[in-house]
C-alpha cells in the first residue's frame, strides 16, 4: 500500500515538474534565468560519510546520476567527507541545520556507529527516504582454498587455524554485523573472530585480491565487476533469495537460520521546513518510479525498499533501538 501511495504521489508531481522545468527553460531563453523556478533536486549536494568506492558512495552517485539521466535535475554534486567511521558526516549534517540543499547518504552502518561513538543519533536529522536494501555476500579470492562455505566454517571453528575475516565497514557496520551474526548462529565466539576492517570497498577489494584476508562480507553490488571478471568468488548470500547472475546459495539453503539485509537512505539537516521536506520527498518519489532507477536497482543487485517521510522516521527509530540491543548482545558474547 505504501508503494502504491508513493506511485500515485509521484504521478501527481510529474506533470507539475514538467511544467516547472519547461518554465525554467522558457525563462532562460528570455534572458530571465535568475527568476526562473528551480527543480527541487537542482543545486543539491549529497554528502557521503566515507571514502570513494564504498556502498554509500556508490548509492549516492547512482542517485545523482539517475536524477540527471531522468531529467529530474540538471546536476547534483556528490562529495565525500570521511572520518570517525562515518560519524564526522553526521556531525556535519547537524552543523548544516537549515541547509535545504544538502542530503546525507547513510544506512545501517551509520546507525550502528552512532551507538559506538559519542555523537548525534541519526534520529536527530530529518528523515527523507529509505531507498534500497542489499543482501550481503561472503567472498573469497578466486584461487582461495575455500571452495564452499562449509570449508571456511571448518577452519573458522578450529582455534588452531587462523582465519582472517574482512569487511569494508568498521566494527558495528553491516559487514561486521553480518559476520558476527553468522558466528553467533554457528556457535563461534564473536570475540575470538579475527575481523579486519577497511574504510570502504576499494581498500577491501585490494585486501581480498592480495589475500591479506581469507574471506570478507560485502554488499553484492559493490563487487559485481570483480565477481563477473572472476577475481572473486561468492560462497553464500545472506538475503532471502539467490542473486540473479551469481552462482551461490543462500544461508538458509545451506541450513543456517539467518537472513541479513543492509539498507541505505537519505537524511536532510534539521530545520529545513516542512514544505521543503515535502518537496524533497516528492522528488525522491518521482526518482523511484523512473525506468532509469529500476535499471540501477537491477545493475547493482539492490532491492527496492522505498519508505519515505514519517514512515522512514518510524523505521529509523525502531532500527536505532534494534541495533543498540544487537550490539549490546554481541558485546556480551
C-alpha positions as a printed Julia matrix, in Angstrom:
333×3 Matrix{Float64}:
  0.0     0.0     0.0
  2.84    2.39    0.81
  4.44    1.67   -2.55
  1.13    2.35   -4.32
  0.69    5.62   -2.44
  4.19    6.67   -3.38
  3.49    5.83   -7.03
  0.29    7.9    -7.01
  2.05   10.84   -5.43
  4.89   10.55   -7.94
  2.47   10.55  -10.88
  0.78   13.58   -9.4
  4.03   15.51   -9.22
  5.29   14.54  -12.67
  3.12   16.99  -14.56
  3.99   19.82  -12.15
  7.67   19.13  -12.61
  7.46   19.16  -16.39
  5.67   22.48  -16.32
  8.22   23.86  -13.88
 11.17   22.71  -15.96
  9.56   23.99  -19.14
  9.01   27.35  -17.46
 12.65   27.42  -16.41
 13.79   26.75  -19.96
 11.5    29.44  -21.36
 12.71   31.95  -18.79
 16.3    31.21  -19.74
 15.54   31.82  -23.41
 14.03   35.14  -22.49
 17.12   36.09  -20.53
 15.38   35.89  -17.17
 17.08   32.8   -15.79
 17.7    34.5   -12.47
 13.97   34.5   -11.8
 13.27   31.0   -13.07
 11.84   28.34  -10.78
 14.37   25.72   -9.67
 13.54   21.99   -9.72
 13.55   20.57   -6.18
 16.7    18.49   -6.68
 18.68   21.03   -8.68
 21.69   22.54   -6.93
 21.6    19.7    -4.38
 24.68   18.22   -2.73
 24.81   14.66   -1.4
 27.38   14.08    1.33
 28.97   10.62    1.58
 30.41    9.97    5.07
 33.17    7.62    3.91
 35.71    7.34    1.05
 35.02    6.76   -2.66
 34.3     3.16   -3.6
 32.1     2.4    -0.61
 28.49    1.23   -0.74
 27.31    4.66    0.41
 29.42    6.31   -2.29
 28.06    4.02   -4.99
 24.47    4.65   -3.87
 24.85    8.44   -3.69
 26.47    8.65   -7.12
 23.78    6.4    -8.58
 21.06    8.64   -7.12
 22.79   11.74   -8.53
 23.35   10.22  -11.99
 19.79    8.9   -12.18
 18.29   12.27  -11.25
 20.22   13.78  -14.13
 19.55   10.98  -16.63
 15.82   11.04  -15.85
 15.69   14.8   -16.36
 14.77   15.5   -12.73
 17.78   17.73  -12.05
 20.4    19.45  -14.16
 23.24   18.49  -11.82
 23.62   17.01   -8.33
 27.01   17.24   -6.64
 28.32   14.29   -4.6
 31.2    14.83   -2.18
 32.99   12.6     0.33
 33.57   13.6     3.95
 35.16   10.56    5.63
 36.14   10.5     9.26
 35.31    8.77   12.55
 33.85    5.78   10.67
 31.1     7.95    9.16
 30.06    9.96   12.2
 32.0    13.05   11.03
 29.46   13.28    8.22
 26.61   13.0    10.7
 28.09   15.84   12.77
 28.48   17.97    9.63
 24.85   17.38    8.71
 23.71   18.63   12.1
 26.03   21.65   11.83
 24.33   22.49    8.49
 20.93   22.97   10.16
 18.58   24.81    7.82
 20.56   23.98    4.66
 17.82   22.7     2.37
 20.21   21.85   -0.48
 22.14   19.16    1.4
 21.43   15.45    1.95
 23.4    12.77    3.76
 23.75    9.29    2.27
 23.51    6.88    5.2
 22.3     3.48    6.28
 22.52    0.67    8.79
 26.26    1.15    9.33
 25.89    4.76   10.42
 23.09    3.86   12.83
 25.45    1.37   14.45
 28.39    3.77   14.62
 26.34    6.38   16.48
 25.88    3.79   19.23
 29.6     3.1    19.42
 30.73    6.73   19.47
 29.55    9.77   21.4
 27.83   11.58   18.55
 24.46   12.65   17.17
 21.86    9.96   16.62
 20.57    9.5    13.08
 17.09   10.14   14.5
 18.14   13.76   15.19
 18.06   14.64   11.47
 15.15   14.94    9.01
 14.24   11.54    7.52
 13.66   11.7     3.76
 13.61    8.15    2.42
 15.0     4.66    2.7
 15.93    3.87   -0.88
 17.36    0.34   -1.12
 18.11   -2.87    0.67
 21.0    -5.05   -0.37
 22.0    -8.59    0.58
 25.48   -9.28    1.84
 27.68  -11.82    0.09
 30.52  -13.84    1.6
 33.52  -13.52   -0.71
 36.86  -15.22   -1.21
 39.65  -14.64   -3.76
 39.27  -16.66   -6.94
 42.12  -19.02   -6.04
 41.13  -19.43   -2.39
 41.41  -22.86   -0.81
 37.82  -22.45    0.36
 35.51  -23.85   -2.29
 32.36  -23.82   -0.13
 31.11  -22.08    2.98
 31.44  -25.39    4.85
 35.17  -25.39    4.04
 35.53  -21.92    5.54
 33.42  -22.75    8.6
 35.51  -25.86    9.35
 38.63  -23.7     9.72
 36.71  -20.88   11.42
 35.6   -23.3    14.14
 39.14  -24.61   14.68
 41.01  -22.44   17.22
 44.3   -23.76   15.82
 43.64  -22.32   12.35
 43.89  -18.53   11.95
 41.08  -17.23    9.74
 41.12  -13.54    8.85
 37.69  -12.16    8.01
 37.34   -8.72    6.47
 34.78   -6.07    5.7
 34.52   -2.6     4.22
 32.79   -1.25    7.31
 34.09   -0.58   10.8
 33.06   -2.73   13.79
 29.32   -2.29   14.19
 28.84   -1.72   10.46
 26.83   -4.04    8.21
 29.76   -6.2     7.03
 30.87   -6.73   10.62
 27.32   -7.38   11.86
 26.68   -9.94    9.13
 29.8   -11.89   10.1
 29.17  -11.65   13.85
 25.55  -12.78   13.47
 26.75  -15.68   11.33
 29.31  -16.59   14.01
 26.53  -16.49   16.61
 24.37  -18.86   14.54
 27.33  -21.21   14.07
 28.17  -21.24   17.77
 31.5   -19.49   17.18
 32.65  -16.82   19.63
 32.33  -13.36   18.11
 35.05  -12.12   20.47
 37.5   -14.71   19.16
 36.74  -13.95   15.5
 39.52  -12.01   13.76
 37.74   -9.18   11.93
 39.89   -6.81    9.87
 38.03   -3.67    8.85
 38.78   -1.4     5.9
 37.42    2.08    5.34
 35.41    1.49    2.18
 35.05   -1.06   -0.57
 38.16   -0.11   -2.55
 40.53   -0.97    0.3
 38.61   -4.17    0.98
 38.86   -5.31   -2.64
 42.66   -4.92   -2.6
 42.91   -6.85    0.67
 40.88   -9.73   -0.77
 42.71   -9.99   -4.08
 46.1    -9.77   -2.35
 44.86  -12.38    0.2
 45.57  -10.22    3.23
 42.19  -11.53    4.4
 40.84  -15.02    3.8
 37.2   -14.08    3.29
 35.02  -10.99    3.52
 31.46   -9.82    3.83
 30.26   -7.1     1.47
 27.28   -5.73   -0.4
 26.72   -7.74   -3.57
 26.67   -4.67   -5.8
 29.97   -3.27   -4.55
 32.0    -6.09   -6.09
 29.83   -7.09   -9.02
 32.54   -6.29  -11.59
 35.22   -8.27   -9.72
 32.8   -11.2    -9.33
 31.88  -11.09  -13.01
 35.55  -10.88  -14.01
 36.32  -13.98  -11.95
 38.59  -12.19   -9.48
 36.33  -13.09   -6.56
 34.02  -15.99   -5.77
 30.83  -15.91   -3.7
 30.4   -18.66   -1.11
 26.95  -17.62    0.16
 24.28  -14.91    0.1
 22.71  -13.58    3.3
 19.43  -12.45    1.74
 16.22  -14.48    1.43
 16.75  -15.29   -2.25
 19.64  -16.18   -4.57
 21.04  -13.27   -6.59
 20.47  -13.47  -10.35
 23.79  -13.86  -12.14
 25.65  -15.06   -9.03
 26.03  -18.81   -8.59
 25.86  -19.07   -4.8
 23.33  -20.44   -2.28
 21.59  -18.51    0.47
 22.45  -19.23    4.08
 19.04  -20.8     4.57
 19.66  -23.13    1.62
 22.81  -24.21    3.47
 20.79  -24.96    6.61
 21.79  -21.81    8.53
 18.83  -19.98   10.05
 19.9   -16.41    9.23
 18.84  -13.65    6.87
 20.58  -10.31    6.8
 19.87   -7.28    4.6
 21.7    -3.98    4.68
 19.8    -0.8     3.81
 20.61    2.76    2.7
 18.66    6.0     2.85
 18.86    9.78    2.79
 18.64   12.36    5.59
 18.39   16.14    5.49
 19.65   18.61    8.1
 17.24   19.69   10.85
 15.36   22.92   10.39
 14.73   22.78    6.64
 10.98   23.35    6.99
  8.02   21.08    6.3
  7.27   22.38    2.79
 10.86   21.9     1.66
 10.91   18.42    3.19
  7.81   17.51    1.2
  9.42   18.86   -1.98
 12.44   16.64   -1.5
 10.3    13.6    -0.72
  8.18   14.27   -3.82
 11.38   14.39   -5.87
 12.53   11.04   -4.46
  9.05    9.61   -5.11
  9.48   10.62   -8.73
 13.0     9.23   -8.94
 11.88    5.88   -7.61
  9.32    5.41  -10.43
 11.7     6.08  -13.33
 12.98    3.32  -15.62
 16.49    4.66  -15.01
 16.19    3.89  -11.3
 14.77    0.43  -11.96
 17.77   -0.26  -14.21
 20.1     0.92  -11.42
 18.45   -1.47   -8.96
 18.99   -4.42  -11.31
 22.55   -3.46  -12.2
 23.62   -3.14   -8.54
 21.73   -6.15   -7.12
 19.67   -3.78   -4.95
 16.11   -4.34   -3.74
 13.59   -1.52   -3.88
 12.95   -0.75   -0.21
 11.39    2.66   -0.61
  9.98    4.15    2.58
  9.53    7.91    2.81
  8.9    10.68    5.31
  7.3     9.78    8.62
  7.24    6.08    7.73
 11.02    6.19    7.27
 11.32    8.15   10.51
  9.43    5.44   12.41
 11.58    2.74   10.81
 14.74    4.68   11.72
 13.7     4.95   15.36
 12.9     1.24   15.54
 16.18    0.39   13.8
 18.1     2.57   16.26
 16.61    0.57   19.15
 17.16   -2.78   17.41
 20.81   -2.1    16.53
 21.56   -0.83   20.04
 20.24   -4.07   21.51
 22.07   -6.18   18.93
 25.42   -4.51   19.64
 24.92   -4.95   23.39
 24.21   -8.69   22.89
 27.25   -9.22   20.68
 29.41   -7.36   23.18
 28.37   -9.85   25.84
 29.07  -12.92   23.72
